[in-house]
């Protein structure tokens, strides 16, 4: 199976809708509109549709998450112990 970019996947989705949600017709329309280059199969279009419905995303992208303690200072053990034994000092 050929790899496609985001633009090509979006075209597949648009053709799928334009063809009344028929993947085989969308494949033909894609081939007619873009005669050069790789063409998606019916299964490729159906996989893109399924993936979009399940994840709300056209392509698989790695999520980049911030480390949990970015933006806040970690208290030292001594400072935490002091705050727990002297609650009036932390207010």
mmCIF file of the C-alpha atoms, coordinates in Angstrom:
data_MODEL
# 
_entry.id   MODEL 
# 
loop_
_atom_site.group_PDB 
_atom_site.id 
_atom_site.type_symbol 
_atom_site.label_atom_id 
_atom_site.label_alt_id 
_atom_site.label_comp_id 
_atom_site.label_asym_id 
_atom_site.label_entity_id 
_atom_site.label_seq_id 
_atom_site.pdbx_PDB_ins_code 
_atom_site.Cartn_x 
_atom_site.Cartn_y 
_atom_site.Cartn_z 
_atom_site.occupancy 
_atom_site.B_iso_or_equiv 
_atom_site.pdbx_formal_charge 
_atom_site.auth_seq_id 
_atom_site.auth_comp_id 
_atom_site.auth_asym_id 
_atom_site.auth_atom_id 
_atom_site.pdbx_PDB_model_num 
ATOM 1  C CA . UNK A 1 1  ? 0.000   0.000  0.000   1.00 0.00 ? 1  UNK A CA 1 
ATOM 2  C CA . UNK A 1 2  ? 1.330   3.409  -0.958  1.00 0.00 ? 2  UNK A CA 1 
ATOM 3  C CA . UNK A 1 3  ? 1.823   6.047  1.694   1.00 0.00 ? 3  UNK A CA 1 
ATOM 4  C CA . UNK A 1 4  ? -0.155  9.225  1.226   1.00 0.00 ? 4  UNK A CA 1 
ATOM 5  C CA . UNK A 1 5  ? 0.166   12.661 2.752   1.00 0.00 ? 5  UNK A CA 1 
ATOM 6  C CA . UNK A 1 6  ? -2.431  14.633 4.681   1.00 0.00 ? 6  UNK A CA 1 
ATOM 7  C CA . UNK A 1 7  ? -3.545  16.422 1.517   1.00 0.00 ? 7  UNK A CA 1 
ATOM 8  C CA . UNK A 1 8  ? -4.194  13.131 -0.282  1.00 0.00 ? 8  UNK A CA 1 
ATOM 9  C CA . UNK A 1 9  ? -6.104  11.692 2.689   1.00 0.00 ? 9  UNK A CA 1 
ATOM 10 C CA . UNK A 1 10 ? -8.293  14.805 2.766   1.00 0.00 ? 10 UNK A CA 1 
ATOM 11 C CA . UNK A 1 11 ? -8.979  14.424 -0.953  1.00 0.00 ? 11 UNK A CA 1 
ATOM 12 C CA . UNK A 1 12 ? -10.007 10.809 -0.330  1.00 0.00 ? 12 UNK A CA 1 
ATOM 13 C CA . UNK A 1 13 ? -12.440 11.935 2.361   1.00 0.00 ? 13 UNK A CA 1 
ATOM 14 C CA . UNK A 1 14 ? -13.925 14.622 0.137   1.00 0.00 ? 14 UNK A CA 1 
ATOM 15 C CA . UNK A 1 15 ? -14.339 12.205 -2.774  1.00 0.00 ? 15 UNK A CA 1 
ATOM 16 C CA . UNK A 1 16 ? -15.903 9.640  -0.443  1.00 0.00 ? 16 UNK A CA 1 
ATOM 17 C CA . UNK A 1 17 ? -18.543 12.174 0.586   1.00 0.00 ? 17 UNK A CA 1 
ATOM 18 C CA . UNK A 1 18 ? -19.011 13.400 -2.967  1.00 0.00 ? 18 UNK A CA 1 
ATOM 19 C CA . UNK A 1 19 ? -19.663 9.830  -4.115  1.00 0.00 ? 19 UNK A CA 1 
ATOM 20 C CA . UNK A 1 20 ? -22.393 9.192  -1.550  1.00 0.00 ? 20 UNK A CA 1 
ATOM 21 C CA . UNK A 1 21 ? -20.131 7.347  0.907   1.00 0.00 ? 21 UNK A CA 1 
ATOM 22 C CA . UNK A 1 22 ? -19.166 4.712  -1.646  1.00 0.00 ? 22 UNK A CA 1 
ATOM 23 C CA . UNK A 1 23 ? -15.483 3.845  -1.438  1.00 0.00 ? 23 UNK A CA 1 
ATOM 24 C CA . UNK A 1 24 ? -15.307 2.136  -4.834  1.00 0.00 ? 24 UNK A CA 1 
ATOM 25 C CA . UNK A 1 25 ? -16.738 5.198  -6.570  1.00 0.00 ? 25 UNK A CA 1 
ATOM 26 C CA . UNK A 1 26 ? -14.397 7.444  -4.599  1.00 0.00 ? 26 UNK A CA 1 
ATOM 27 C CA . UNK A 1 27 ? -11.455 5.339  -5.795  1.00 0.00 ? 27 UNK A CA 1 
ATOM 28 C CA . UNK A 1 28 ? -12.515 5.806  -9.414  1.00 0.00 ? 28 UNK A CA 1 
ATOM 29 C CA . UNK A 1 29 ? -13.033 9.533  -8.937  1.00 0.00 ? 29 UNK A CA 1 
ATOM 30 C CA . UNK A 1 30 ? -9.593  9.882  -7.315  1.00 0.00 ? 30 UNK A CA 1 
ATOM 31 C CA . UNK A 1 31 ? -8.014  8.019  -10.234 1.00 0.00 ? 31 UNK A CA 1 
ATOM 32 C CA . UNK A 1 32 ? -9.840  10.256 -12.749 1.00 0.00 ? 32 UNK A CA 1 
ATOM 33 C CA . UNK A 1 33 ? -8.906  13.511 -11.019 1.00 0.00 ? 33 UNK A CA 1 
ATOM 34 C CA . UNK A 1 34 ? -5.296  12.506 -10.304 1.00 0.00 ? 34 UNK A CA 1 
ATOM 35 C CA . UNK A 1 35 ? -4.173  10.196 -13.134 1.00 0.00 ? 35 UNK A CA 1 
ATOM 36 C CA . UNK A 1 36 ? -0.493  10.459 -12.165 1.00 0.00 ? 36 UNK A CA 1 
ATOM 37 C CA . UNK A 1 37 ? 0.949   9.082  -8.964  1.00 0.00 ? 37 UNK A CA 1 
ATOM 38 C CA . UNK A 1 38 ? -0.276  6.385  -6.602  1.00 0.00 ? 38 UNK A CA 1 
ATOM 39 C CA . UNK A 1 39 ? -3.969  5.677  -6.287  1.00 0.00 ? 39 UNK A CA 1 
ATOM 40 C CA . UNK A 1 40 ? -5.736  4.529  -3.134  1.00 0.00 ? 40 UNK A CA 1 
ATOM 41 C CA . UNK A 1 41 ? -7.583  1.250  -3.031  1.00 0.00 ? 41 UNK A CA 1 
ATOM 42 C CA . UNK A 1 42 ? -11.096 0.891  -1.706  1.00 0.00 ? 42 UNK A CA 1 
ATOM 43 C CA . UNK A 1 43 ? -9.647  -0.579 1.485   1.00 0.00 ? 43 UNK A CA 1 
ATOM 44 C CA . UNK A 1 44 ? -7.320  2.410  1.913   1.00 0.00 ? 44 UNK A CA 1 
ATOM 45 C CA . UNK A 1 45 ? -10.229 4.835  1.763   1.00 0.00 ? 45 UNK A CA 1 
ATOM 46 C CA . UNK A 1 46 ? -12.265 2.737  4.185   1.00 0.00 ? 46 UNK A CA 1 
ATOM 47 C CA . UNK A 1 47 ? -9.319  2.599  6.613   1.00 0.00 ? 47 UNK A CA 1 
ATOM 48 C CA . UNK A 1 48 ? -8.970  6.389  6.473   1.00 0.00 ? 48 UNK A CA 1 
ATOM 49 C CA . UNK A 1 49 ? -12.694 6.787  7.183   1.00 0.00 ? 49 UNK A CA 1 
ATOM 50 C CA . UNK A 1 50 ? -12.538 4.312  10.070  1.00 0.00 ? 50 UNK A CA 1 
ATOM 51 C CA . UNK A 1 51 ? -9.446  5.964  11.546  1.00 0.00 ? 51 UNK A CA 1 
ATOM 52 C CA . UNK A 1 52 ? -11.052 9.407  11.332  1.00 0.00 ? 52 UNK A CA 1 
ATOM 53 C CA . UNK A 1 53 ? -14.222 8.209  13.043  1.00 0.00 ? 53 UNK A CA 1 
ATOM 54 C CA . UNK A 1 54 ? -12.283 6.527  15.848  1.00 0.00 ? 54 UNK A CA 1 
ATOM 55 C CA . UNK A 1 55 ? -9.654  9.177  16.516  1.00 0.00 ? 55 UNK A CA 1 
ATOM 56 C CA . UNK A 1 56 ? -10.955 12.462 15.027  1.00 0.00 ? 56 UNK A CA 1 
ATOM 57 C CA . UNK A 1 57 ? -7.631  12.651 13.198  1.00 0.00 ? 57 UNK A CA 1 
ATOM 58 C CA . UNK A 1 58 ? -6.797  11.913 9.564   1.00 0.00 ? 58 UNK A CA 1 
ATOM 59 C CA . UNK A 1 59 ? -3.237  10.743 10.157  1.00 0.00 ? 59 UNK A CA 1 
ATOM 60 C CA . UNK A 1 60 ? -1.433  9.120  13.012  1.00 0.00 ? 60 UNK A CA 1 
ATOM 61 C CA . UNK A 1 61 ? 0.618   11.705 14.796  1.00 0.00 ? 61 UNK A CA 1 
ATOM 62 C CA . UNK A 1 62 ? 2.726   11.227 17.848  1.00 0.00 ? 62 UNK A CA 1 
ATOM 63 C CA . UNK A 1 63 ? 1.509   13.310 20.712  1.00 0.00 ? 63 UNK A CA 1 
ATOM 64 C CA . UNK A 1 64 ? 4.147   15.477 22.267  1.00 0.00 ? 64 UNK A CA 1 
ATOM 65 C CA . UNK A 1 65 ? 3.493   15.990 25.935  1.00 0.00 ? 65 UNK A CA 1 
ATOM 66 C CA . UNK A 1 66 ? 5.163   18.319 28.342  1.00 0.00 ? 66 UNK A CA 1 
ATOM 67 C CA . UNK A 1 67 ? 6.911   16.757 31.301  1.00 0.00 ? 67 UNK A CA 1 
ATOM 68 C CA . UNK A 1 68 ? 4.629   16.709 34.320  1.00 0.00 ? 68 UNK A CA 1 
ATOM 69 C CA . UNK A 1 69 ? 6.625   19.063 36.521  1.00 0.00 ? 69 UNK A CA 1 
ATOM 70 C CA . UNK A 1 70 ? 7.404   21.790 33.974  1.00 0.00 ? 70 UNK A CA 1 
ATOM 71 C CA . UNK A 1 71 ? 6.358   25.192 35.202  1.00 0.00 ? 71 UNK A CA 1 
ATOM 72 C CA . UNK A 1 72 ? 6.245   24.398 38.894  1.00 0.00 ? 72 UNK A CA 1 
ATOM 73 C CA . UNK A 1 73 ? 8.976   24.080 41.417  1.00 0.00 ? 73 UNK A CA 1 
ATOM 74 C CA . UNK A 1 74 ? 9.389   20.805 43.168  1.00 0.00 ? 74 UNK A CA 1 
ATOM 75 C CA . UNK A 1 75 ? 9.522   21.248 46.927  1.00 0.00 ? 75 UNK A CA 1 
ATOM 76 C CA . UNK A 1 76 ? 12.427  19.763 48.726  1.00 0.00 ? 76 UNK A CA 1 
ATOM 77 C CA . UNK A 1 77 ? 11.763  17.072 51.297  1.00 0.00 ? 77 UNK A CA 1 
ATOM 78 C CA . UNK A 1 78 ? 12.788  19.417 54.130  1.00 0.00 ? 78 UNK A CA 1 
ATOM 79 C CA . UNK A 1 79 ? 10.450  22.192 52.985  1.00 0.00 ? 79 UNK A CA 1 
ATOM 80 C CA . UNK A 1 80 ? 7.555   19.788 52.615  1.00 0.00 ? 80 UNK A CA 1 
ATOM 81 C CA . UNK A 1 81 ? 8.195   18.274 56.029  1.00 0.00 ? 81 UNK A CA 1 
ATOM 82 C CA . UNK A 1 82 ? 8.318   21.738 57.617  1.00 0.00 ? 82 UNK A CA 1 
ATOM 83 C CA . UNK A 1 83 ? 5.042   22.765 55.945  1.00 0.00 ? 83 UNK A CA 1 
ATOM 84 C CA . UNK A 1 84 ? 3.334   19.604 57.182  1.00 0.00 ? 84 UNK A CA 1 
ATOM 85 C CA . UNK A 1 85 ? 4.498   20.062 60.772  1.00 0.00 ? 85 UNK A CA 1 
ATOM 86 C CA . UNK A 1 86 ? 3.798   23.835 60.794  1.00 0.00 ? 86 UNK A CA 1 
ATOM 87 C CA . UNK A 1 87 ? 0.578   24.319 58.770  1.00 0.00 ? 87 UNK A CA 1 
ATOM 88 C CA . UNK A 1 88 ? 0.204   27.969 59.812  1.00 0.00 ? 88 UNK A CA 1 
ATOM 89 C CA . UNK A 1 89 ? 3.468   28.837 58.024  1.00 0.00 ? 89 UNK A CA 1 
ATOM 90 C CA . UNK A 1 90 ? 2.189   27.910 54.581  1.00 0.00 ? 90 UNK A CA 1 
ATOM 91 C CA . UNK A 1 91 ? -0.861  30.211 54.610  1.00 0.00 ? 91 UNK A CA 1 
# 
